[in-house]
Structures are given as structure tokens and as C-alpha cells.
Amino acid sequence: MSPPPNVLLLYVDQLRWDALGCAGNPDVLTPNLDALAARGTRFTHHFVQNPVCMPSRLSMLTGRYPANLGITEMAVPVPPGTETVATRFAAAGYRTANIGKLHFLPHSNRDHREPHPSYGFHHLEISDEPGPYDDAYRAFVRRVAPKHLPAVSLHVDPPAARVHREVTGRDDGIPHPRAWSPWTTAAASVPWDLTHTAFVGRRVRDFLGNQAAGGTPFFCVAGFYSPHSPLVAPQRFLDLYDPKSLTPLPEPDDRAGLDDPEHRRQALHGYYAMISEVDHWVGEILSELARAGHAEDTVVAFTGDHGESLGDFGRWGKSFPGEDCVSRVPLLVASPGQRPGVCDALVEAVDLVPTLCELCGVVPSPDLDGASLRAAIDAPAAFAGKGEVLMEGSLRKPAWRSIRTRTHRYVLDAAGEEIVHELAEPFGESRNAAGEIDPAVLAELRHRLATRVIASHRGSPAVWPY
């Protein structure tokens, strides 16, 4: 009997679905991810269940909807006993690791030197942001190149961290930038092999090299922070692009001239350079996987926690109501022996955990909300997928829920406000058509959201008939 396959999950932050070469982007350079897509299954309509980091990450890594987890917004600490995909794989005999970003705890109002809850991982090197806290990333730089340590955090100083320092009066001794301009492209202040992305790439590479071929199977998450703002990349990756030649993102006529096109172009420059930096380290990781003898027995998946507006709709970052640029993210899955293909069906981030469990013969938790995508991997063109995908949030008050079908996005909040996007219309996401859409179509969208929310709710299981 053949041993169970390993799992390598490459997980990035704030990557739009359309920001890969294999997704048809003519400008961004991603040769290693394109090669991964060419030998696996690329899901073109893969959607996350929350538009911000913490609840989206927790949802994906547990296979459960945010509302069922009780975490639908930022800054809610994940209870230490929460069962994750790592818990399941550890119970099945896997060596589990998360290196880089996890974001199960708030960034601010805590000491990053304190022990981190394991959440089922045997090996943790947690660094949720690139340098502003005394964490595993700074420890890595302190060990391998201490003279560069003062420059590590010169591009990032989250506002909440600044407030925390002021309130507590604690001086952490870490140099921080004097100005915060997260969507202005800048060159990294440390050598290219000492950035946060390099830290994740190098440490994942080391972890893989230490796993014996044919030994204990591993489940490893590579948690890249990039291409999350601030838009900072090593000069060697910035030099891959000529900002003047980048194709500007299209915008509706009624917004033309409202945004500085040169600012958006320079932001694309930094964003694409960060993606290329991630792609480089993905290549290094996959090369090490092959060198260590794991290439033929490892499931490799690549995805992200949400996208990036990048100036679309006059916004930057991620936010309500979760248009495709924010909610739709890449998903690539390459498993041993599979045929390559492209799946255009609607799928959700909660589907990844049951998929990995089935591919590896691991018993899934009985309370998973997602469904395995094994059938899509075996026959992508024949896979029907879901009629709609669900997104849940409360970061915007009042709380809201939405569905996204092939043709529409329907959003309803607790105050009764409705948003309808007609996705087949040019720039259909830039206007709310709720007041003018066919009443029959609106009624159907309302009904589909209501039934989906009811069906998605999971109460505690009964232990006896009464």
C-alpha cells in the first residue's frame, strides 16, 4: 500500500484572481505559478467567505463558514481549541507546520514573543506582518544577518500598533517609518533574500529539506504576507517591470479622471513586483521539494485569503461588499498523478479542507461546511460546482450576507439595505441595480440568499433523541 501524500499549501495575502499570468494577465510575471497551474487544476471562479484577513483565513483553514465559527470580523482571537485542518492531519499522523503568516490572533495589543497557540501545528514560525513586531521574522534576520535588523521594519507601522505603544507606554525599540503610504511603491530596505517573503521561502525550504523522503508525511503551510500592502519589493523584482508599459485597470466612464492614472500605474508596479517575488520563492520551494524527493508524493495547493481593490471603485485594500477583485482569488491544486485542467465552476474557500482530506485519505471533521473538489480535479470540465457562493461579514455595521451567482451579486444587510450587481453588464459591479432590476430576478436572489443562509447554519449536534 502506498504511503499517504504530503501536503504543501502556499498561502498568500491580498492576491486578486486576475493577477497571475496563467489567469490571462499580460503584464504580471509568474512563471513558477503558471507551471504549477499547467500541471494541476486551475479554478477560475474560486471565492472566499469573508473580505478581510482573519475570518477568511480561519474559514478556509477550518472548512467552515465564518458565522458558524462565530468570527466574521477582524481582531477576534481564535480560541486555542479550535479544530483546524492541521488538527485533522496531525491526528492522522502528519507532521504539521505553519511558517509565516497565520493571523489567528490580532496583531496589536499582544506581545509577539509570547508562545503562540498551536491550532494543531507541531511546528510554528509565526510572523503575521513584515517586521513591526519582535517575532519569528525578526528572530530569523537577527540570526542570519543582524546588521540588517534595524532596516527590517522601515516600511510598515500599522496604526493599531502605534496606538498600542502610545497607550501602554511600551517602547519596543524597533525603528518604524515616519510616514505611512501603503499604496506607494517603494524598494525594500533590506537585501532581497532578507525580506519577509524571503524569510517564508527560505524557512519553508529548510523545513522541506529536513523531511525524509518516505518518512512521516507532512502538512506544511507557507504563509506569505505579500502582495499585501505596503507595496514594497526588492529592486531586482521592481526592475522586471516598466511602469509606463503596464496596462492600466479599466474603469467606467463616470469615474474617468477621478483617480490619478499614474498613481494607479505605479501601484500596479509594486503590486506585480511583490507577486513576482512570491513566484520566485514558490519556485525555490518547489525545487527543494523535488530535491528532497517529495515532488511525486505531495499535493501542492496555492491560494489566497482575499483580493485587492487596487483602485477599483475608488478604493484600495479589501472591504465590503466584496466585489470580484476582493472576493475572487486564485486556487491551484496539483496532486500526484492527476491530469491538468481548468475548472470554471463556482467553488468556495471552505471547499479546500475537505478536498485535501479526500486526496490524502484523512477523515474530515463531521461539521465541515465545504464540499470536496476531488470530482473537479478528476474531470474539471464536467464539474457543476455550486449555484452560488456565500460571503458573510459584520465589519461593516450592520451585519451583512451576500451571494454571488454566475450573473449577479446580491447583498443584504441587517438594516434591510440591498445591493445588486449585474455581472453581465459592463462595469456592473460599480453600480447598485437593486431599484431597477426585474422584480422576479430580485425575488429569486432574495430567496436564494435566504435558503443558503438557512442551509449553511449548523447548530450543535443532538446526543440523544430528547
Buried (B, 14 or more C-beta within 10 A) or exposed (E): EEEBBBBBBBBBBBBBBBBBBBBEBEBBBBBBBBBBBEEBBBBBBBBBBBBBBBBBBBBBBBBBBBBBBEBBBBBBEBEEEBBBBBBBBBEBEBBBBBBBBBBBBBBBBEEBEEEBBBBBBBBBBBBBBBBBBBBBBBBBBEEEBEEBBBBBBBBBBBEEBBEBBEEEEEEBEBBBBEEBEBBBBBBBBBBBBBBBBBBBBBBBBEBBEEBEEEEEBBBBBBBBBBBBBBBBBBEBBBEBBEBEEBEEBEBEEEBEEEBEEEEBBBBBBBBBBBBBBBBBBBBBBBBBBEEBBBBEBBBBBBBBBBBBBBBBBEBBBBBBBBBBBBBBBBBBBBBBEBEBBEBBBBBBBBBBBBBBBBBBEBEBBEEBBBBBBBBBBBEBEEBEBBEBBBBBBBBEEEBBBBBBBEEBBBBBBEEEEBBBBBBEEEBBBBBBBBEEBEEEBBEBBBEBBEEBBEEBEBEEEEEEEE
